Amino acid sequence: MSVLITPEALAAQLQTPQPPLLLDCRTLRQEGRDDGVTLPGSRRFDLERDMSAAAGTGGRHPLPTQAAFTATLSRLGVTPGRAVVVFDDQGGRLAAARGWWMLACWAGHPDVRVLDGGIQAWRSAGEALTQVSEAAAPGEVDADTAWQPDYHDTAWIGLERLATEGGQLIDARAASRFRGEEEPLDPVAGHIPGALCHPCADNLAADGRFRSPAALAATLPQGARLTAYCGSGVTACHNILAYAVAGLALPRLYVGSWSEWIEGAGRPVATGPA
């Protein structure tokens, strides 16, 4: 089963007796980009509130605790018996891919897909939109039936294991940030020494949808042990999603990413193309 779904296929599934649960992963500060509209029945799955713990040590978007995320799943009405579709307005980069990774790769939900092309593709297909204020309220599951995921902590890696278990690092940030020519978000520019640059934007075609599996497989770095990172563990998930689209083995996620790497004094920083 593909990890992507087209607007047409999603529209058809929403008419069935068991429609998928829709999760709007656009960040709150982006909400106005589509005139305050969203897909009918969708629920807000927010990067800052739901997908991350409070920033401190461990980078800008550390994972929430398992207990906190389990409570989020209950609040949103996520259960393994109902398919989930996540979407955003950035081709999956902010932050549908992170939502997909947390649900499918970390929590182990069996049926999570990303709306290919996001809300723009849905709009272009002529499908219905509704005001955000009229979207579905969270549908909390009864505590007796709430999902208790068997979390897959092998899907991610922390700083303490990076040196010995990280393998080949793949950086999802723009090439200019990788080379250290600019850094709009973090206080230090550059990349982790030895990393390869594969900007997540390269996973998308001009229309904002994912490139074909064959095209992705031809450009994604491959190897026996891969670890994806970015600035804070968000767009790195887009690269992991691209591996899934291509039918390749998935890299692990270095959650803390660059923003954690530069927290400690003395860690090496590389600049330039390699």
LUMVONU-95568 format. One record per atom (N, C-alpha, C): residue number from 1; residue in three letters; z, y, x negated. Coordinates in steps of 0.2 Angstrom, whole numbers, plus 2048, in hexadecimal, padded with zeros to 3 digits. Example, Ala and Ser with C-alpha at 12.3 -4.5 7.8 and 13.67 -1.06 7.14 Angstrom:
<recs>
 num residuo   Z   Y   X
   1     ALA 827 7E4 7BE
   1     ALA 827 7EA 7C2
   1     ALA 827 7F0 7BE
   2     SER 823 7F5 7C0
   2     SER 824 7FB 7BC
   2     SER 827 800 7C0
</recs>
This chain:
<recs>
 num residuo   Z   Y   X
   1     MET 800 7FA 7FC
   1     MET 800 800 800
   1     MET 800 806 7FC
   2     SER 7FC 80B 7FD
   2     SER 7FB 811 7F9
   2     SER 802 815 7FA
   3     VAL 803 819 7F5
   3     VAL 809 81E 7F6
   3     VAL 807 824 7F9
   4     LEU 801 825 7FA
   4     LEU 7FE 82B 7FD
   4     LEU 7FC 82A 804
   5     ILE 7FC 82F 808
   5     ILE 7F9 82E 80F
   5     ILE 7F5 834 811
   6     THR 7EF 833 814
   6     THR 7EB 839 816
   6     THR 7EE 83C 81C
   7     PRO 7EC 843 81D
   7     PRO 7EE 846 824
   7     PRO 7EB 842 82A
   8     GLU 7E5 83F 829
   8     GLU 7E3 83C 82F
   8     GLU 7E7 835 831
   9     ALA 7E8 832 82B
   9     ALA 7EC 82C 82C
   9     ALA 7F3 82D 82F
  10     LEU 7F6 832 82C
  10     LEU 7FD 834 82E
  10     LEU 7FD 837 836
  11     ALA 7F8 83A 838
  11     ALA 7F7 83D 83F
  11     ALA 7F7 837 843
  12     ALA 7F3 831 841
  12     ALA 7F3 82B 845
  12     ALA 7F9 828 846
  13     GLN 7FD 827 840
  13     GLN 803 824 840
  13     GLN 809 827 844
  14     LEU 808 82E 845
  14     LEU 80D 832 849
  14     LEU 80C 831 850
  15     GLN 807 82E 852
  15     GLN 806 82C 859
  15     GLN 808 825 85B
  16     THR 80A 821 856
  16     THR 80C 81A 857
  16     THR 814 81A 85A
  17     PRO 816 814 85C
  17     PRO 81D 814 85F
  17     PRO 822 815 859
  18     GLN 820 813 853
  18     GLN 825 814 84E
  18     GLN 822 819 848
  19     PRO 822 81F 84A
  19     PRO 81F 824 845
  19     PRO 823 825 83F
  20     PRO 820 827 839
  20     PRO 824 828 833
  20     PRO 828 82E 834
  21     LEU 82E 82E 830
  21     LEU 832 834 82F
  21     LEU 82F 839 82B
  22     LEU 82E 83F 82D
  22     LEU 82B 844 828
  22     LEU 830 848 825
  23     LEU 830 849 81E
  23     LEU 834 84D 81B
  23     LEU 831 853 817
  24     ASP 832 859 819
  24     ASP 82F 85F 816
  24     ASP 833 860 80F
  25     CYS 830 860 80A
  25     CYS 833 860 803
  25     CYS 831 867 800
  26     ARG 82E 86C 804
  26     ARG 82D 872 801
  26     ARG 834 876 7FF
  27     THR 834 879 7FA
  27     THR 83A 87D 7F8
  27     THR 83B 882 7FD
  28     LEU 842 884 7FE
  28     LEU 843 889 803
  28     LEU 840 890 802
  29     ARG 83F 891 7FB
  29     ARG 83C 898 7F9
  29     ARG 835 898 7FA
  30     GLN 832 892 7FC
  30     GLN 82A 892 7FD
  30     GLN 829 892 805
  31     GLU 82E 891 809
  31     GLU 82D 890 810
  31     GLU 828 895 813
  32     GLY 828 89B 811
  32     GLY 823 8A0 814
  32     GLY 81C 89F 812
  33     ARG 81A 89B 80E
  33     ARG 813 89A 80C
  33     ARG 80F 898 811
  34     ASP 811 894 816
  34     ASP 80D 892 81C
  34     ASP 810 895 822
  35     ASP 812 89B 822
  35     ASP 814 89F 828
  35     ASP 819 89C 82C
  36     GLY 81E 898 828
  36     GLY 824 895 82B
  36     GLY 822 88F 830
  37     VAL 81C 88C 82E
  37     VAL 81B 886 832
  37     VAL 81C 880 82E
  38     THR 81C 87A 832
  38     THR 81D 874 82E
  38     THR 819 86E 833
  39     LEU 81A 868 831
  39     LEU 817 863 835
  39     LEU 81C 861 83B
  40     PRO 819 860 841
  40     PRO 81E 85F 846
  40     PRO 823 859 845
  41     GLY 829 85A 846
  41     GLY 82E 855 846
  41     GLY 831 854 83F
  42     SER 82E 858 83A
  42     SER 831 857 833
  42     SER 838 85A 832
  43     ARG 83B 857 82D
  43     ARG 842 859 82B
  43     ARG 842 85C 824
  44     ARG 846 861 823
  44     ARG 846 864 81C
  44     ARG 84A 85F 817
  45     PHE 846 85E 812
  45     PHE 849 85A 80C
  45     PHE 848 85E 806
  46     ASP 84E 862 805
  46     ASP 84D 867 800
  46     ASP 84F 865 7F9
  47     LEU 84B 868 7F4
  47     LEU 84C 866 7ED
  47     LEU 853 868 7EB
  48     GLU 855 86E 7EC
  48     GLU 85C 871 7EA
  48     GLU 862 86E 7ED
  49     ARG 861 86D 7F4
  49     ARG 867 86B 7F8
  49     ARG 868 863 7F8
  50     ASP 862 860 7F9
  50     ASP 862 859 7FA
  50     ASP 860 854 7F4
  51     MET 85C 857 7F0
  51     MET 859 852 7EA
  51     MET 85D 854 7E4
  52     SER 861 858 7E4
  52     SER 864 85A 7DD
  52     SER 86C 85B 7DE
  53     ALA 86F 85A 7D9
  53     ALA 876 85C 7D8
  53     ALA 876 864 7D6
  54     ALA 87C 867 7D6
  54     ALA 87D 86E 7D4
  54     ALA 87B 86E 7CC
  55     ALA 877 873 7CB
  55     ALA 875 873 7C4
  55     ALA 87B 875 7BF
  56     GLY 87C 872 7BA
  56     GLY 881 873 7B5
  56     GLY 87F 871 7AE
  57     THR 882 86B 7AC
  57     THR 87F 867 7A7
  57     THR 87A 862 7AA
  58     GLY 876 860 7A5
  58     GLY 871 85B 7A8
  58     GLY 86B 85E 7AB
  59     GLY 869 864 7A9
  59     GLY 863 867 7AB
  59     GLY 863 86B 7B2
  60     ARG 85E 86D 7B4
  60     ARG 85E 872 7BA
  60     ARG 85E 86E 7C0
  61     HIS 85C 868 7C1
  61     HIS 85B 864 7C7
  61     HIS 85E 85D 7C6
  62     PRO 865 85C 7C4
  62     PRO 867 855 7C3
  62     PRO 867 851 7C9
  63     LEU 867 84B 7C9
  63     LEU 868 847 7CF
  63     LEU 86F 848 7D2
  64     PRO 86F 848 7D9
  64     PRO 875 847 7DD
  64     PRO 878 840 7DB
  65     THR 87F 840 7DD
  65     THR 882 839 7DC
  65     THR 87F 835 7E2
  66     GLN 880 82E 7E1
  66     GLN 87D 82A 7E5
  66     GLN 880 82B 7EC
  67     ALA 887 82C 7EC
  67     ALA 88A 82D 7F3
  67     ALA 888 833 7F6
  68     ALA 886 839 7F2
  68     ALA 884 83F 7F6
  68     ALA 87D 83E 7F8
  69     PHE 878 83A 7F5
  69     PHE 872 839 7F7
  69     PHE 872 834 7FD
  70     THR 876 82F 7FD
  70     THR 877 82B 803
  70     THR 878 82F 809
  71     ALA 87D 833 808
  71     ALA 87F 838 80E
  71     ALA 879 83C 810
  72     THR 875 83E 80B
  72     THR 86F 842 80D
  72     THR 86A 83E 811
  73     LEU 869 837 80F
  73     LEU 864 833 813
  73     LEU 867 832 81A
  74     SER 86D 831 81A
  74     SER 870 830 821
  74     SER 86F 836 825
  75     ARG 870 83C 823
  75     ARG 86F 842 826
  75     ARG 868 843 829
  76     LEU 863 841 824
  76     LEU 85C 842 826
  76     LEU 85A 83C 82A
  77     GLY 85E 837 82B
  77     GLY 85B 832 82F
  77     GLY 857 82D 82C
  78     VAL 857 82C 825
  78     VAL 853 828 821
  78     VAL 856 821 821
  79     THR 852 81C 823
  79     THR 854 815 823
  79     THR 84E 811 820
  80     PRO 84F 80B 81D
  80     PRO 84A 807 81B
  80     PRO 845 804 820
  81     GLY 847 804 826
  81     GLY 843 802 82B
  81     GLY 83E 807 82E
  82     ARG 83E 80D 82C
  82     ARG 839 812 82E
  82     ARG 836 815 828
  83     ALA 82F 815 829
  83     ALA 82B 818 823
  83     ALA 82D 81F 823
  84     VAL 82C 822 81D
  84     VAL 82D 829 81B
  84     VAL 827 82C 818
  85     VAL 825 832 81A
  85     VAL 820 836 817
  85     VAL 823 83D 815
  86     VAL 822 83E 80E
  86     VAL 824 844 80B
  86     VAL 81E 849 80A
  87     PHE 81F 84F 80A
  87     PHE 81A 854 809
  87     PHE 81D 85B 807
  88     ASP 818 85F 803
  88     ASP 81A 865 801
  88     ASP 813 86A 802
  89     ASP 813 86F 7FE
  89     ASP 80D 874 7FE
  89     ASP 80B 875 7F7
  90     GLN 80C 870 7F2
  90     GLN 80B 871 7EB
  90     GLN 807 86A 7E9
  91     GLY 804 867 7ED
  91     GLY 800 861 7EB
  91     GLY 805 85B 7E9
  92     GLY 80B 85B 7EB
  92     GLY 810 857 7EA
  92     GLY 815 859 7E4
  93     ARG 814 85E 7E1
  93     ARG 817 860 7DB
  93     ARG 81E 863 7DD
  94     LEU 81F 867 7E2
  94     LEU 825 86A 7E4
  94     LEU 826 869 7EB
  95     ALA 82A 864 7ED
  95     ALA 82D 85F 7E9
  95     ALA 82D 858 7EC
  96     ALA 827 857 7EF
  96     ALA 826 851 7F3
  96     ALA 826 84B 7EE
  97     ALA 823 84C 7E8
  97     ALA 823 846 7E3
  97     ALA 82B 844 7E1
  98     ARG 82F 84A 7E0
  98     ARG 836 848 7DF
  98     ARG 839 845 7E5
  99     GLY 838 847 7EB
  99     GLY 83A 843 7F1
  99     GLY 838 83C 7F1
 100     TRP 831 83B 7F0
 100     TRP 82F 834 7F0
 100     TRP 832 830 7EB
 101     TRP 833 833 7E5
 101     TRP 837 82F 7DF
 101     TRP 83E 82D 7E1
 102     MET 841 832 7E4
 102     MET 848 831 7E6
 102     MET 849 82B 7EB
 103     LEU 844 82C 7F0
 103     LEU 845 827 7F5
 103     LEU 842 820 7F3
 104     ALA 83C 820 7F0
 104     ALA 839 81A 7EF
 104     ALA 83B 816 7E8
 105     CYS 83C 81A 7E3
 105     CYS 83D 817 7DC
 105     CYS 845 817 7DB
 106     TRP 848 81C 7DD
 106     TRP 850 81C 7DC
 106     TRP 853 818 7E2
 107     ALA 852 81A 7E8
 107     ALA 856 817 7ED
 107     ALA 853 810 7F0
 108     GLY 84D 80F 7EE
 108     GLY 849 809 7F0
 108     GLY 847 808 7F7
 109     HIS 845 80E 7FA
 109     HIS 842 80E 801
 109     HIS 83C 80A 800
 110     PRO 83A 806 805
 110     PRO 834 802 804
 110     PRO 82D 805 806
 111     ASP 82E 80B 80A
 111     ASP 828 80E 80D
 111     ASP 828 815 80D
 112     VAL 827 818 807
 112     VAL 826 81F 806
 112     VAL 820 821 804
 113     ARG 81D 826 807
 113     ARG 816 829 805
 113     ARG 816 830 805
 114     VAL 811 833 801
 114     VAL 811 83A 800
 114     VAL 80A 83C 804
 115     LEU 80B 841 808
 115     LEU 805 844 80B
 115     LEU 800 847 806
 116     ASP 7FB 844 805
 116     ASP 7F6 846 800
 116     ASP 7F3 84D 802
 117     GLY 7F4 852 7FD
 117     GLY 7F1 859 7FF
 117     GLY 7F7 85D 802
 118     GLY 7FC 85A 804
 118     GLY 801 85E 807
 118     GLY 800 861 80E
 119     ILE 804 866 80F
 119     ILE 803 86A 816
 119     ILE 7FC 86D 816
 120     GLN 7F9 86F 810
 120     GLN 7F3 872 811
 120     GLN 7ED 86D 813
 121     ALA 7EE 867 811
 121     ALA 7E9 862 813
 121     ALA 7EA 861 81A
 122     TRP 7F0 861 81D
 122     TRP 7F2 85F 824
 122     TRP 7EE 865 828
 123     ARG 7EF 86B 826
 123     ARG 7ED 871 829
 123     ARG 7E5 871 829
 124     SER 7E2 86F 824
 124     SER 7DB 86F 823
 124     SER 7D8 869 827
 125     ALA 7DB 864 829
 125     ALA 7D9 85F 82D
 125     ALA 7DA 861 834
 126     GLY 7DC 866 836
 126     GLY 7DD 869 83D
 126     GLY 7E3 866 841
 127     GLU 7E8 863 83D
 127     GLU 7ED 860 840
 127     GLU 7F2 865 842
 128     ALA 7F7 863 847
 128     ALA 7FC 868 84A
 128     ALA 801 86A 845
 129     LEU 803 870 846
 129     LEU 809 873 842
 129     LEU 80E 876 847
 130     THR 814 876 845
 130     THR 819 879 849
 130     THR 81D 87E 845
 131     GLN 821 882 848
 131     GLN 825 887 845
 131     GLN 82B 883 842
 132     VAL 82D 885 83C
 132     VAL 832 882 838
 132     VAL 839 882 83D
 133     SER 83A 887 840
 133     SER 840 888 845
 133     SER 840 882 84A
 134     GLU 83A 880 84C
 134     GLU 839 87B 851
 134     GLU 838 874 84F
 135     ALA 839 873 848
 135     ALA 838 86C 845
 135     ALA 83E 868 847
 136     ALA 83E 862 846
 136     ALA 843 85D 848
 136     ALA 84A 85F 844
 137     ALA 84F 85F 847
 137     ALA 856 85F 844
 137     ALA 857 858 841
 138     PRO 85B 858 83B
 138     PRO 85D 852 838
 138     PRO 860 84D 83D
 139     GLY 85E 847 83D
 139     GLY 860 842 841
 139     GLY 864 83D 83E
 140     GLU 86B 83F 83D
 140     GLU 86F 83B 839
 140     GLU 870 834 83C
 141     VAL 870 82F 838
 141     VAL 871 828 83A
 141     VAL 878 826 83B
 142     ASP 87A 822 840
 142     ASP 881 820 841
 142     ASP 883 81D 83B
 143     ALA 88A 81F 839
 143     ALA 88D 81C 833
 143     ALA 88D 815 832
 144     ASP 88D 811 838
 144     ASP 88D 80A 838
 144     ASP 886 807 836
 145     THR 881 80B 837
 145     THR 87A 808 836
 145     THR 877 80C 830
 146     ALA 87A 811 82D
 146     ALA 877 815 828
 146     ALA 875 810 822
 147     TRP 870 812 81F
 147     TRP 86D 80F 819
 147     TRP 871 810 813
 148     GLN 873 80A 810
 148     GLN 877 80A 809
 148     GLN 872 808 804
 149     PRO 86E 80C 801
 149     PRO 869 80A 7FC
 149     PRO 86C 806 7F6
 150     ASP 868 801 7F3
 150     ASP 86A 7FE 7ED
 150     ASP 866 802 7E7
 151     TYR 869 807 7E5
 151     TYR 866 80C 7E0
 151     TYR 863 809 7DA
 152     HIS 85D 80B 7D8
 152     HIS 85A 808 7D2
 152     HIS 85B 80D 7CC
 153     ASP 861 80C 7C9
 153     ASP 862 811 7C3
 153     ASP 85E 810 7BD
 154     THR 85A 80A 7BD
 154     THR 855 809 7B8
 154     THR 84F 80D 7B8
 155     ALA 84E 811 7BE
 155     ALA 848 815 7BF
 155     ALA 849 81C 7BB
 156     TRP 84F 81D 7B9
 156     TRP 850 823 7B5
 156     TRP 854 822 7AF
 157     ILE 853 827 7AB
 157     ILE 857 827 7A4
 157     ILE 85A 82D 7A3
 158     GLY 860 82D 7A0
 158     GLY 864 833 79E
 158     GLY 863 835 797
 159     LEU 866 83A 795
 159     LEU 866 83C 78E
 159     LEU 868 838 789
 160     GLU 86E 834 78B
 160     GLU 871 830 786
 160     GLU 86D 82A 784
 161     ARG 868 828 789
 161     ARG 864 822 787
 161     ARG 85D 824 785
 162     LEU 85C 82A 785
 162     LEU 855 82C 784
 162     LEU 852 82A 77D
 163     ALA 857 82B 778
 163     ALA 855 82A 771
 163     ALA 853 823 770
 164     THR 857 81E 773
 164     THR 856 817 772
 164     THR 852 814 777
 165     GLU 851 816 77D
 165     GLU 84D 813 782
 165     GLU 848 817 785
 166     GLY 847 81D 783
 166     GLY 842 821 786
 166     GLY 83B 81F 785
 167     GLY 839 81C 77F
 167     GLY 832 81B 77E
 167     GLY 82E 821 77D
 168     GLN 828 820 780
 168     GLN 823 826 780
 168     GLN 824 82B 785
 169     LEU 826 831 783
 169     LEU 827 836 788
 169     LEU 821 83A 78A
 170     ILE 820 83B 791
 170     ILE 81B 83F 794
 170     ILE 81D 845 797
 171     ASP 81B 84B 795
 171     ASP 81D 851 798
 171     ASP 818 854 79D
 172     ALA 81B 855 7A3
 172     ALA 817 857 7A9
 172     ALA 816 85F 7A9
 173     ARG 819 862 7A5
 173     ARG 818 86A 7A6
 173     ARG 811 86C 7A3
 174     ALA 80F 872 7A5
 174     ALA 809 875 7A3
 174     ALA 808 875 79B
 175     ALA 802 874 799
 175     ALA 801 874 791
 175     ALA 804 87A 78E
 176     SER 804 880 790
 176     SER 806 886 78D
 176     SER 80E 885 78C
 177     ARG 811 882 791
 177     ARG 819 881 790
 177     ARG 81A 87C 78B
 178     PHE 816 876 78B
 178     PHE 817 871 786
 178     PHE 816 874 77F
 179     ARG 811 878 77E
 179     ARG 810 87B 777
 179     ARG 815 880 775
 180     GLY 819 882 77A
 180     GLY 81E 887 778
 180     GLY 81B 88E 779
 181     GLU 815 88F 77C
 181     GLU 812 896 77C
 181     GLU 816 89A 781
 182     GLU 819 897 786
 182     GLU 81C 89B 78C
 182     GLU 822 896 78E
 183     GLU 827 899 791
 183     GLU 82C 895 795
 183     GLU 82F 899 79A
 184     PRO 82D 899 7A0
 184     PRO 82F 89D 7A6
 184     PRO 836 89B 7A9
 185     LEU 838 895 7A7
 185     LEU 83E 893 7AB
 185     LEU 844 891 7A6
 186     ASP 843 88F 7A0
 186     ASP 848 88D 79C
 186     ASP 849 892 796
 187     PRO 84F 892 792
 187     PRO 84F 897 78D
 187     PRO 84C 895 786
 188     VAL 84A 88F 786
 188     VAL 846 88D 780
 188     VAL 840 88A 781
 189     ALA 83B 88C 77E
 189     ALA 834 889 77F
 189     ALA 832 883 77A
 190     GLY 82E 87F 77C
 190     GLY 82B 879 778
 190     GLY 82C 873 77C
 191     HIS 82C 86D 778
 191     HIS 82D 867 77B
 191     HIS 831 862 777
 192     ILE 832 85C 77A
 192     ILE 836 857 776
 192     ILE 832 854 771
 193     PRO 834 854 76B
 193     PRO 82F 851 765
 193     PRO 82D 84A 767
 194     GLY 826 849 766
 194     GLY 823 843 767
 194     GLY 820 842 76E
 195     ALA 822 847 773
 195     ALA 81F 846 77A
 195     ALA 818 847 77A
 196     LEU 814 845 77F
 196     LEU 80E 846 781
 196     LEU 80D 84B 787
 197     CYS 808 84F 787
 197     CYS 807 854 78C
 197     CYS 802 851 791
 198     HIS 805 850 797
 198     HIS 800 84F 79D
 198     HIS 803 853 7A3
 199     PRO 800 859 7A3
 199     PRO 802 85E 7A9
 199     PRO 801 85A 7B0
 200     CYS 806 85B 7B4
 200     CYS 805 858 7BB
 200     CYS 800 85B 7BF
 201     ALA 7FE 861 7BD
 201     ALA 7F8 864 7C1
 201     ALA 7F2 860 7C0
 202     ASP 7F1 85C 7BA
 202     ASP 7EB 858 7B9
 202     ASP 7EA 852 7BD
 203     ASN 7F0 851 7C1
 203     ASN 7EF 84B 7C6
 203     ASN 7EB 84C 7CC
 204     LEU 7EA 853 7CD
 204     LEU 7E7 855 7D3
 204     LEU 7E0 857 7D3
 205     ALA 7DC 856 7D8
 205     ALA 7D5 859 7D8
 205     ALA 7D6 860 7DA
 206     ALA 7D0 863 7DB
 206     ALA 7CF 86A 7DC
 206     ALA 7D2 86C 7E3
 207     ASP 7D2 867 7E8
 207     ASP 7D4 868 7EF
 207     ASP 7DB 867 7F0
 208     GLY 7DF 865 7EA
 208     GLY 7E6 864 7EB
 208     GLY 7E8 85D 7EC
 209     ARG 7E3 859 7ED
 209     ARG 7E5 852 7EE
 209     ARG 7E5 84E 7E7
 210     PHE 7E8 848 7E7
 210     PHE 7E8 844 7E1
 210     PHE 7E1 842 7DF
 211     ARG 7E0 842 7D9
 211     ARG 7DA 83F 7D6
 211     ARG 7DA 837 7D8
 212     SER 7D4 834 7D7
 212     SER 7D3 82D 7D9
 212     SER 7D8 829 7D4
 213     PRO 7DA 823 7D6
 213     PRO 7DD 81E 7D2
 213     PRO 7DA 81D 7CB
 214     ALA 7D3 81C 7CB
 214     ALA 7D0 81B 7C5
 214     ALA 7D0 821 7C1
 215     ALA 7CF 827 7C3
 215     ALA 7CF 82D 7BF
 215     ALA 7D6 82E 7BC
 216     LEU 7DB 82D 7C0
 216     LEU 7E2 82D 7BE
 216     LEU 7E3 828 7B8
 217     ALA 7E1 822 7B9
 217     ALA 7E3 81D 7B4
 217     ALA 7DF 81E 7AE
 218     ALA 7DA 822 7AE
 218     ALA 7D6 824 7A8
 218     ALA 7D9 829 7A4
 219     THR 7DD 82D 7A7
 219     THR 7E0 833 7A3
 219     THR 7E8 832 7A2
 220     LEU 7EB 82F 7A6
 220     LEU 7F3 82E 7A5
 220     LEU 7F4 82A 79F
 221     PRO 7F9 82D 79B
 221     PRO 7FB 829 795
 221     PRO 7FE 822 797
 222     GLN 7FC 81D 793
 222     GLN 7FF 816 795
 222     GLN 802 813 78F
 223     GLY 807 80F 790
 223     GLY 80A 80B 78B
 223     GLY 810 807 78E
 224     ALA 813 803 78A
 224     ALA 818 7FE 78C
 224     ALA 81E 802 78F
 225     ARG 820 808 78C
 225     ARG 827 80B 78E
 225     ARG 826 812 78E
 226     LEU 825 815 794
 226     LEU 824 81C 795
 226     LEU 829 81F 799
 227     THR 82B 825 798
 227     THR 830 829 79B
 227     THR 82D 830 79D
 228     ALA 82D 832 7A3
 228     ALA 82A 839 7A5
 228     ALA 830 83E 7A5
 229     TYR 82E 844 7A3
 229     TYR 832 84A 7A3
 229     TYR 82E 850 7A5
 230     CYS 832 855 7A6
 230     CYS 82F 85C 7A7
 230     CYS 834 861 7A6
 231     GLY 835 866 7AA
 231     GLY 83A 86B 7A9
 231     GLY 841 869 7AB
 232     SER 841 866 7B1
 232     SER 847 864 7B4
 232     SER 847 85D 7B9
 233     GLY 842 859 7B7
 233     GLY 842 853 7BB
 233     GLY 83F 853 7C2
 234     VAL 83A 858 7C3
 234     VAL 837 859 7C9
 234     VAL 830 857 7C9
 235     THR 82C 85B 7C5
 235     THR 825 85A 7C4
 235     THR 823 854 7C0
 236     ALA 828 851 7BC
 236     ALA 827 84B 7B9
 236     ALA 826 845 7BE
 237     CYS 829 846 7C4
 237     CYS 829 841 7C9
 237     CYS 821 841 7CC
 238     HIS 81E 847 7CB
 238     HIS 817 847 7CD
 238     HIS 813 842 7C8
 239     ASN 814 842 7C2
 239     ASN 811 83E 7BD
 239     ASN 813 837 7BF
 240     ILE 819 835 7C1
 240     ILE 81B 82E 7C3
 240     ILE 817 82C 7C9
 241     LEU 816 831 7CE
 241     LEU 812 82F 7D4
 241     LEU 80B 82E 7D2
 242     ALA 808 832 7CD
 242     ALA 801 831 7CB
 242     ALA 801 82A 7C8
 243     TYR 805 827 7C5
 243     TYR 805 820 7C2
 243     TYR 805 81B 7C8
 244     ALA 809 81D 7CD
 244     ALA 809 818 7D3
 244     ALA 802 819 7D7
 245     VAL 7FF 81F 7D7
 245     VAL 7F9 81F 7DB
 245     VAL 7F4 81B 7D7
 246     ALA 7F4 81B 7D0
 246     ALA 7EF 818 7CC
 246     ALA 7F0 810 7CB
 247     GLY 7F6 80E 7CE
 247     GLY 7F8 807 7CE
 247     GLY 7FA 805 7C7
 248     LEU 7FD 809 7C3
 248     LEU 800 808 7BD
 248     LEU 808 807 7BD
 249     ALA 80A 804 7B8
 249     ALA 812 803 7B8
 249     ALA 815 80A 7B7
 250     LEU 81A 80B 7BA
 250     LEU 81D 812 7BB
 250     LEU 822 814 7B5
 251     PRO 821 81A 7B2
 251     PRO 826 81C 7AD
 251     PRO 82C 81D 7B0
 252     ARG 831 81D 7AC
 252     ARG 838 81F 7AE
 252     ARG 838 827 7AE
 253     LEU 83D 82A 7B2
 253     LEU 83E 831 7B2
 253     LEU 844 833 7AE
 254     TYR 843 837 7A9
 254     TYR 848 83B 7A6
 254     TYR 84A 841 7AA
 255     VAL 850 840 7AE
 255     VAL 851 844 7B3
 255     VAL 853 84B 7B0
 256     GLY 857 84C 7AB
 256     GLY 859 852 7A8
 256     GLY 853 856 7A5
 257     SER 84E 853 7A2
 257     SER 848 856 7A0
 257     SER 84A 85B 79B
 258     TRP 845 860 79A
 258     TRP 845 865 795
 258     TRP 84B 869 796
 259     SER 84D 86B 79C
 259     SER 853 86F 79D
 259     SER 85A 86C 79B
 260     GLU 85A 866 79B
 260     GLU 860 862 798
 260     GLU 85F 862 790
 261     TRP 859 860 78E
 261     TRP 858 85F 787
 261     TRP 85A 865 783
 262     ILE 859 86B 785
 262     ILE 85B 871 781
 262     ILE 862 873 782
 263     GLU 866 870 786
 263     GLU 86D 872 787
 263     GLU 871 871 781
 264     GLY 870 86C 77D
 264     GLY 874 86B 777
 264     GLY 871 86E 771
 265     ALA 875 871 76D
 265     ALA 873 874 767
 265     ALA 871 86E 762
 266     GLY 86B 870 75F
 266     GLY 869 86B 759
 266     GLY 864 866 75B
 267     ARG 862 865 762
 267     ARG 85D 861 764
 267     ARG 856 863 761
 268     PRO 852 85F 75F
 268     PRO 84C 862 75C
 268     PRO 847 864 761
 269     VAL 843 869 760
 269     VAL 83E 86C 764
 269     VAL 838 86C 761
 270     ALA 832 86A 764
 270     ALA 82C 86A 761
 270     ALA 828 86F 765
 271     THR 823 872 761
 271     THR 81E 877 765
 271     THR 817 875 762
 272     GLY 812 878 765
 272     GLY 80B 876 764
 272     GLY 809 870 768
 273     PRO 803 86E 766
 273     PRO 800 869 76B
 273     PRO 803 862 76A
 274     ALA 807 861 765
 274     ALA 809 85A 764
 274     ALA 810 85A 761
</recs>
